[in-house]
């Protein structure tokens, strides 16, 4: 009897496959185009925008600090209201400026009843109305302005006698005026000047005044 021979056949070892080159090679970085700087025109436009913006901010701040001249006036001009009135003057205005109106306003009256017609009834100096302009160009009829102590003192320091109007130094009376009523008058701005046409203006009484030079 034959003894079976051992099976010496072995399967061939598998041949290793070559490495996948695509898996081992690192991915190449994608090429990126560097960002280009903005053109000079864009940079200049941006700079101009910020310069203009900064200028507007500064202007707004200065405007708020300065304030609006009209803000010193009351929102409603009415009898009894007290307003700030920086009145521009020379000492000759005491005799040169005048108004004309029949009747009176609460005991306050113009020096003339009509153009060229002096009022016959006696009116105290502190109750005589006369026209004056503020530094902002607003017209008021003010009673006895030169009777105010600060304005009278300024008058004594520079008497107008013997001087031309243009030789006198202009000053400002910073006054608070209490409004009486808005009336229609005719005004004269110099002794030999013609009387103007009827105009409306607020009659007022000074509450206080202080003098400052221009």
ZATI-887629 format. One line per field, with one value per residue: residue in one letter; x, y, z of N, C-alpha, C in turn. Coordinates in Angstrom, 3 decimals. Example, Ala and Ser with C-alpha at 12.3 -4.5 7.8 and 13.67 -1.06 7.14 Angstrom:
<recs>
residuo <- A S
n_px <- 13.190 12.850
n_py <- -5.690 -2.250
n_pz <- 7.800 7.080
ca_px <- 12.300 13.670
ca_py <- -4.500 -1.060
ca_pz <- 7.800 7.140
c_px <- 13.200 12.900
c_py <- -3.300 0.030
c_pz <- 7.800 7.870
</recs>
This chain:
<recs>
residuo <- X X X X X X X X X X X X X X X X X X X X X X X X X X X X X X X X X X X X X X X X X X X X X X X X X X X X X X X X X X X X X X X X X X X X X X X X X X X X X X X X X X X X X X X X X X X X X X X X X X X X X X X X X X X X X X X X X X X X X X X X X X X X X X X X X X X X X X X X X X X X X X X X X X X X X X X X X X X X X X X X X X X X X X X X X X X X X X X X X X X X X X X X X X X X X X X X X X X X X X X X X X X X X X X X X X X X X X
n_px <- 0.860 0.440 1.919 0.425 1.674 2.845 1.227 3.024 2.616 2.370 0.559 1.382 2.937 1.158 1.817 2.905 0.990 1.921 2.580 0.035 0.558 -0.812 -2.015 0.075 1.462 1.640 -1.085 -0.986 -0.656 -3.321 -3.098 -3.132 -4.255 -2.622 -4.136 -4.985 -3.909 -6.189 -7.065 -5.405 -7.330 -9.565 -8.568 -8.075 -10.675 -11.881 -10.377 -11.064 -13.784 -13.759 -12.444 -14.284 -16.450 -15.400 -15.055 -17.732 -18.666 -17.108 -17.997 -20.677 -20.432 -19.212 -21.224 -23.255 -22.008 -21.694 -24.260 -27.456 -28.168 -30.848 -31.973 -31.977 -34.213 -37.671 -39.862 -42.380 -43.398 -44.819 -46.972 -45.523 -43.501 -40.003 -37.131 -33.845 -31.792 -29.318 -28.375 -27.259 -25.412 -24.650 -23.591 -24.917 -27.383 -29.212 -30.487 -31.027 -32.652 -36.068 -39.626 -43.007 -46.337 -49.811 -51.475 -50.791 -48.979 -49.891 -49.114 -46.632 -45.007 -44.320 -42.004 -43.097 -46.287 -47.109 -45.399 -42.982 -44.531 -44.442 -45.170 -47.686 -48.473 -46.799 -44.245 -42.518 -38.949 -38.096 -40.191 -40.447 -40.641 -38.353 -36.815 -34.692 -32.004 -31.022 -27.942 -28.394 -30.080 -32.751 -35.664 -36.655 -38.871 -37.888 -38.340 -36.982 -34.195 -31.639 -31.799 -31.159 -28.853 -26.228 -26.079 -26.438 -24.157 -22.193 -22.865 -22.146 -19.402 -18.688 -19.711 -21.887 -21.934 -20.834 -19.542 -19.312 -21.511 -20.146 -17.761 -18.052 -17.686 -18.937 -21.039 -22.381 -25.430 -26.296 -29.234 -32.143 -35.408 -38.752 -41.618 -44.228 -46.350 -47.114 -46.859 -47.818 -45.786 -44.174 -40.832 -37.759 -34.384 -32.406 -32.019 -32.483 -33.328 -35.679 -39.000 -39.851 -41.944 -45.027 -44.393 -44.319 -43.512 -42.181 -43.090 -41.300 -39.942 -36.970 -35.567 -33.110 -29.773 -26.500 -23.299 -21.203 -18.250 -17.720
n_py <- -1.177 2.183 4.985 8.103 10.974 13.971 17.078 19.324 21.654 25.104 28.137 30.841 33.795 36.832 39.412 42.499 45.441 48.288 51.386 53.876 56.605 58.945 59.051 59.312 61.583 64.875 67.209 69.770 73.123 75.364 77.817 81.210 84.452 87.355 89.982 92.967 96.306 99.043 101.229 104.421 106.445 105.567 105.562 108.280 109.306 108.116 109.293 111.991 111.873 111.279 113.511 115.542 114.633 114.806 117.570 118.445 117.464 118.934 121.523 121.342 120.988 123.422 125.172 124.503 125.231 127.942 128.864 129.996 133.249 133.976 132.406 133.682 135.167 135.215 132.431 133.254 136.435 138.542 140.615 141.487 139.591 139.015 140.024 139.517 142.125 143.311 146.412 148.678 151.682 155.246 158.122 160.392 159.510 159.911 162.393 162.500 160.391 159.620 159.099 159.188 159.337 159.220 159.392 156.999 154.218 152.504 154.661 155.250 157.059 158.462 161.136 162.879 163.793 163.699 163.678 166.145 167.498 168.383 166.644 167.884 167.313 166.738 164.382 162.125 161.659 158.994 157.695 158.193 157.037 155.777 154.937 152.118 150.056 146.635 144.723 142.657 143.725 144.123 145.945 148.020 149.936 151.791 152.780 155.529 154.787 155.995 156.795 154.724 153.588 152.549 153.216 155.966 156.721 156.050 157.933 160.331 160.063 160.515 163.101 164.248 166.812 169.245 167.448 165.416 162.805 160.602 160.789 159.830 157.145 153.915 151.856 149.074 148.424 146.056 144.844 143.851 143.649 144.427 143.587 145.701 146.385 145.809 148.357 150.933 153.334 156.396 157.132 158.889 159.332 161.171 164.662 166.406 164.681 163.124 162.059 158.667 156.215 154.907 152.349 149.145 148.229 146.839 148.248 148.869 148.356 148.960 146.459 145.919 147.063 146.788 148.047 147.515 147.682 147.752
n_pz <- 0.000 -0.903 0.546 0.951 -0.674 0.696 -0.026 -1.663 -3.039 -3.232 -3.108 -5.215 -3.897 -3.621 -5.853 -4.894 -5.579 -7.510 -5.879 -5.635 -7.368 -7.411 -4.950 -3.126 -3.767 -2.696 -2.758 -5.123 -4.384 -5.083 -7.519 -6.658 -7.388 -6.489 -4.504 -6.066 -5.509 -4.817 -7.492 -8.031 -8.353 -6.924 -4.314 -3.918 -4.142 -1.921 0.149 -0.207 0.412 3.202 4.159 3.538 5.052 7.666 7.782 7.699 10.136 11.986 11.335 12.101 14.872 15.612 14.847 16.643 19.014 18.653 18.191 17.096 15.990 15.845 17.763 20.179 20.214 21.212 20.588 19.961 19.279 21.464 23.484 26.588 26.485 27.023 25.408 24.015 22.939 21.115 20.684 18.282 18.461 18.379 20.234 19.304 18.545 20.498 20.260 17.571 16.510 15.993 16.353 15.006 16.001 16.575 19.712 22.358 23.829 26.366 27.986 26.957 24.393 21.107 20.282 18.504 17.347 14.772 11.599 11.933 13.752 16.950 19.929 22.024 24.640 27.665 27.991 29.992 29.920 30.087 29.004 26.382 23.155 20.731 17.567 17.112 15.904 15.962 16.110 14.397 12.603 13.342 14.071 16.754 18.802 21.381 24.702 26.384 26.143 26.377 28.943 30.505 32.936 32.165 29.459 29.545 30.950 29.069 27.149 28.453 28.449 25.829 24.552 21.956 20.899 18.597 16.956 14.030 12.892 11.822 13.125 15.614 17.926 17.474 19.490 21.389 22.938 25.063 25.589 27.475 26.526 27.270 25.629 24.446 22.539 19.083 16.808 14.433 13.003 11.950 11.028 11.780 10.991 11.278 12.171 9.951 8.058 5.797 6.729 7.085 5.373 6.765 9.121 10.719 14.031 17.063 20.084 23.068 26.395 28.161 30.193 31.307 30.621 29.279 28.308 25.534 23.536 19.960
ca_px <- 0.000 1.237 1.699 0.192 2.735 2.285 1.065 4.024 2.291 1.955 0.103 2.379 2.625 0.661 2.776 2.327 0.717 2.706 1.839 -0.696 1.322 -1.713 -2.359 1.227 1.960 0.797 -1.826 -0.326 -1.514 -3.930 -2.479 -4.029 -3.769 -2.568 -5.087 -4.382 -4.301 -7.173 -6.448 -5.225 -8.541 -10.431 -7.990 -8.284 -12.095 -12.143 -9.777 -11.876 -15.035 -13.538 -12.111 -15.536 -17.242 -14.825 -15.356 -19.131 -18.798 -16.534 -18.880 -21.870 -20.063 -19.006 -22.524 -23.967 -21.359 -21.942 -25.670 -28.109 -28.590 -32.297 -32.425 -32.143 -35.533 -38.699 -40.506 -43.571 -43.313 -46.123 -46.868 -45.041 -42.303 -38.722 -36.243 -32.487 -31.649 -28.037 -28.701 -26.082 -25.654 -23.662 -24.214 -25.788 -28.721 -30.120 -31.275 -31.292 -33.666 -37.394 -40.774 -44.221 -47.551 -50.862 -51.808 -49.689 -49.086 -49.734 -48.404 -45.385 -45.382 -43.265 -41.788 -43.896 -47.636 -47.125 -44.097 -42.743 -45.441 -44.012 -46.292 -47.948 -48.505 -45.474 -43.964 -41.239 -37.905 -38.007 -41.386 -40.455 -40.199 -37.506 -36.462 -33.303 -31.747 -30.086 -26.814 -28.914 -30.966 -34.143 -36.110 -37.470 -39.123 -37.488 -38.634 -35.953 -32.983 -30.492 -31.980 -30.580 -27.597 -25.018 -26.088 -26.244 -22.739 -21.458 -23.162 -21.353 -17.992 -18.463 -20.810 -21.871 -21.966 -19.692 -18.927 -20.122 -21.910 -19.111 -16.609 -18.384 -17.424 -20.145 -21.014 -23.559 -26.136 -26.864 -30.420 -33.312 -36.563 -40.095 -42.452 -45.516 -47.315 -46.621 -47.603 -47.410 -45.251 -43.245 -39.543 -36.755 -33.078 -31.538 -32.897 -32.834 -33.705 -37.134 -39.704 -40.137 -43.319 -45.462 -43.817 -44.716 -42.401 -42.582 -42.757 -40.729 -39.355 -35.764 -35.515 -31.718 -28.830 -25.079 -22.661 -19.964 -17.758 -17.652
ca_py <- 0.000 3.402 6.093 9.323 11.986 15.278 18.068 20.387 22.807 26.328 29.241 31.925 35.028 37.922 40.497 43.803 46.410 49.532 52.428 54.872 57.861 60.098 59.118 59.661 62.928 65.907 68.048 71.037 74.257 76.066 79.126 82.340 85.734 88.327 91.098 94.184 97.504 99.861 102.248 105.721 107.261 105.150 106.015 109.725 109.549 107.749 110.318 113.198 111.642 111.392 114.905 116.294 114.182 115.400 118.997 118.650 117.216 120.091 122.668 121.159 121.239 124.860 125.851 124.284 126.018 129.365 129.149 130.769 134.541 134.061 131.623 134.548 135.760 134.270 131.759 134.039 137.830 138.880 141.561 140.922 138.766 139.697 139.594 140.053 143.064 144.026 147.613 149.423 153.091 156.288 159.000 161.368 158.937 160.386 163.522 162.398 159.400 159.953 158.504 160.004 158.531 159.772 158.565 156.385 152.778 152.318 155.797 155.460 157.748 159.060 162.560 163.636 163.288 163.510 164.156 167.566 168.068 167.944 166.329 168.985 166.806 166.462 162.961 161.950 161.179 157.541 157.152 158.611 155.984 156.145 153.720 151.642 148.812 145.708 144.345 141.732 144.443 144.109 147.267 148.143 151.251 151.614 153.957 155.997 153.961 156.744 157.011 153.566 154.052 152.205 153.976 157.377 156.889 156.044 159.223 161.371 159.896 161.000 163.994 164.404 168.221 169.724 166.352 164.771 161.451 159.635 160.915 159.210 155.706 153.106 150.887 148.208 148.295 144.707 145.107 142.992 144.512 143.864 144.034 146.288 146.137 146.127 149.537 151.540 154.676 156.932 157.294 159.823 158.838 162.344 165.834 166.978 163.603 163.025 161.029 157.485 155.770 154.161 151.015 148.488 147.826 146.544 149.178 148.078 149.042 148.239 145.871 146.150 147.262 146.972 148.583 146.905 148.306 146.864
ca_pz <- 0.000 -1.016 1.512 0.143 -0.606 1.106 -1.103 -1.476 -3.900 -2.501 -3.994 -5.325 -3.108 -4.481 -6.159 -4.445 -6.662 -7.351 -5.142 -6.427 -7.302 -7.148 -3.527 -2.314 -4.062 -2.064 -3.716 -5.422 -3.984 -6.218 -7.757 -6.368 -7.900 -5.387 -4.627 -6.604 -4.754 -5.543 -8.348 -7.345 -8.377 -5.823 -3.051 -3.811 -3.885 -0.528 1.007 -0.305 1.147 4.644 4.463 3.515 6.195 8.876 7.765 8.073 11.576 12.684 11.124 12.919 16.265 15.790 14.754 17.898 20.061 18.397 18.360 16.059 16.529 15.986 18.894 21.334 20.151 21.631 19.475 19.636 19.711 22.017 24.588 27.844 26.283 27.209 24.338 23.993 21.831 21.053 19.906 17.831 18.769 18.644 21.224 18.640 18.347 21.554 19.752 16.130 16.133 16.517 15.664 15.038 16.126 17.420 20.856 23.096 24.111 27.807 28.567 26.214 23.160 20.282 20.544 17.542 17.102 13.322 11.092 12.100 14.756 18.280 20.810 22.952 26.014 28.189 28.243 30.680 29.011 30.099 28.364 24.969 22.244 19.582 16.820 17.179 15.190 16.590 15.252 13.396 11.690 13.784 14.508 17.959 19.376 22.773 25.532 27.320 26.097 26.896 30.381 31.179 33.544 31.408 28.200 29.901 31.279 27.789 26.519 29.105 28.087 24.461 24.148 20.492 20.477 17.831 16.195 13.003 13.273 11.443 14.019 16.888 17.985 17.628 20.578 21.440 24.207 25.194 26.405 27.539 26.307 27.475 24.521 24.799 21.472 17.741 16.376 13.164 13.223 10.939 11.709 11.275 11.431 11.476 12.295 8.656 7.133 5.590 7.482 6.288 5.247 7.965 9.307 11.962 14.889 18.435 21.168 24.160 27.543 28.585 31.535 31.726 29.508 29.556 27.111 25.062 22.308 18.800
c_px <- 0.885 0.847 1.500 1.263 2.102 2.244 1.996 3.724 1.800 1.549 1.160 1.944 2.150 1.700 2.175 2.148 1.515 1.894 1.182 -0.011 0.435 -2.052 -1.210 1.695 1.051 0.119 -1.105 -1.239 -2.052 -3.313 -3.503 -3.392 -3.742 -3.518 -4.366 -4.809 -5.299 -6.477 -6.352 -6.490 -9.465 -9.889 -8.225 -9.740 -12.440 -11.595 -10.601 -13.178 -14.828 -13.163 -13.383 -16.402 -16.738 -15.123 -16.783 -19.345 -18.283 -17.449 -20.134 -21.582 -19.901 -20.325 -23.301 -23.359 -21.675 -23.390 -26.189 -28.538 -30.083 -32.806 -32.609 -33.509 -36.563 -39.345 -41.744 -43.359 -44.705 -45.937 -46.468 -43.809 -41.062 -37.733 -34.856 -32.330 -30.293 -28.169 -27.422 -26.371 -24.408 -24.354 -25.138 -27.199 -29.719 -31.023 -31.722 -32.463 -34.998 -38.461 -41.978 -45.430 -48.561 -51.113 -50.569 -49.954 -48.826 -48.949 -47.059 -45.752 -44.150 -43.139 -42.645 -45.262 -47.845 -45.788 -43.982 -43.616 -45.062 -45.234 -46.467 -47.954 -47.099 -45.329 -42.600 -40.231 -37.831 -39.235 -41.502 -39.868 -39.330 -37.080 -34.972 -33.199 -30.784 -28.949 -27.229 -29.907 -32.433 -34.489 -36.956 -37.698 -38.904 -37.741 -37.446 -34.674 -31.787 -30.675 -31.469 -29.189 -26.356 -24.932 -25.866 -24.777 -21.887 -21.670 -22.302 -19.870 -17.680 -19.640 -20.750 -21.794 -20.673 -18.994 -19.884 -20.426 -20.801 -17.865 -16.827 -18.162 -18.723 -19.960 -22.316 -24.131 -26.810 -28.043 -31.375 -34.527 -37.851 -41.010 -43.791 -46.574 -46.650 -47.491 -47.066 -46.998 -44.522 -41.970 -38.641 -35.416 -32.031 -32.433 -33.356 -33.266 -35.222 -37.732 -40.025 -41.623 -43.722 -44.904 -44.271 -43.466 -42.942 -42.127 -42.315 -40.164 -38.102 -35.900 -34.140 -30.882 -27.407 -24.405 -21.388 -19.562 -17.732 -16.242
c_py <- 1.210 4.384 7.351 10.342 13.310 16.244 19.222 21.617 23.977 27.385 30.334 33.148 36.131 39.011 41.809 44.748 47.674 50.600 53.417 56.213 59.037 60.220 59.585 61.082 63.963 66.762 69.366 72.176 74.963 77.450 80.217 83.620 86.741 89.489 92.341 95.378 98.318 100.919 103.578 106.544 106.900 105.629 107.502 110.038 109.234 108.799 111.593 113.050 111.854 112.804 115.747 115.929 114.808 116.896 119.296 118.447 118.409 121.299 122.561 121.446 122.731 125.617 125.703 125.092 127.491 129.728 130.017 132.101 134.628 133.305 132.463 135.223 134.747 133.627 132.516 135.447 138.233 139.861 140.866 140.057 139.623 139.132 140.199 140.930 143.762 145.232 148.362 150.920 153.950 157.296 160.040 160.832 159.440 161.505 163.332 161.487 159.741 159.204 159.420 159.079 159.265 158.820 157.983 154.904 152.592 153.427 156.066 156.026 158.222 160.546 163.438 162.970 162.999 164.023 165.680 168.230 167.514 167.713 167.428 168.494 166.413 164.960 162.851 161.288 159.658 156.862 157.566 157.491 156.554 154.856 153.388 150.304 147.950 145.395 143.319 142.389 144.400 145.462 147.153 149.622 151.114 152.907 154.260 155.181 154.702 157.159 155.807 153.943 153.752 153.006 155.456 157.647 156.916 157.363 160.327 161.273 160.432 161.881 164.251 165.854 168.593 168.638 165.841 163.340 160.433 159.720 160.216 157.705 154.947 152.107 150.092 148.209 146.928 144.803 143.919 143.914 143.748 144.457 144.554 145.925 146.445 147.244 150.046 152.989 155.132 157.318 158.280 159.416 159.945 163.573 166.408 165.921 163.572 161.909 159.860 157.180 155.009 152.743 150.454 148.047 147.589 147.666 148.356 148.974 148.272 147.732 146.088 146.333 147.328 147.333 147.816 147.586 147.269 146.332
c_pz <- 0.000 0.057 0.733 0.391 -0.179 -0.058 -0.827 -2.312 -3.033 -3.497 -4.043 -4.534 -4.032 -4.647 -5.733 -5.608 -6.430 -6.652 -6.074 -6.265 -6.969 -5.687 -2.692 -2.550 -3.409 -3.110 -3.892 -5.026 -5.211 -6.328 -7.506 -6.866 -6.773 -5.627 -5.099 -5.762 -5.546 -6.383 -7.631 -7.316 -7.218 -4.484 -2.852 -3.497 -2.436 0.429 0.983 0.465 2.642 5.044 4.519 4.722 7.494 8.940 8.161 9.570 12.369 12.547 11.988 14.386 16.520 15.741 16.055 19.041 19.905 18.647 17.239 16.631 16.732 17.193 20.146 21.344 20.632 20.420 19.028 20.175 20.184 23.168 25.881 27.709 26.486 26.195 24.540 22.759 21.921 20.117 19.562 17.893 18.564 19.544 20.589 18.438 19.377 21.050 18.312 15.776 16.772 15.728 15.848 15.051 16.990 18.588 21.518 23.256 25.598 28.470 27.911 24.846 22.404 20.629 19.638 17.392 15.628 12.811 11.186 13.150 16.132 19.153 21.847 24.398 26.448 28.484 28.892 29.747 28.960 29.505 26.896 24.120 21.137 18.882 16.928 16.449 15.990 15.613 14.208 12.445 12.080 14.406 15.778 18.240 20.876 23.539 26.434 27.309 26.700 28.355 31.178 31.706 32.711 30.120 28.477 30.256 30.017 27.048 27.131 28.741 26.688 24.027 22.636 20.010 19.751 17.027 15.127 13.428 12.977 12.327 15.365 16.828 18.249 18.775 20.563 22.850 24.224 26.163 26.410 27.485 26.600 26.418 25.032 23.768 20.133 17.180 15.042 13.421 11.954 11.676 10.989 11.868 11.564 11.488 10.957 7.647 6.952 6.447 6.560 6.209 6.525 7.982 10.642 12.720 16.295 19.366 22.368 25.245 27.956 30.019 32.141 30.483 30.061 28.240 26.808 23.779 21.197 18.659
</recs>
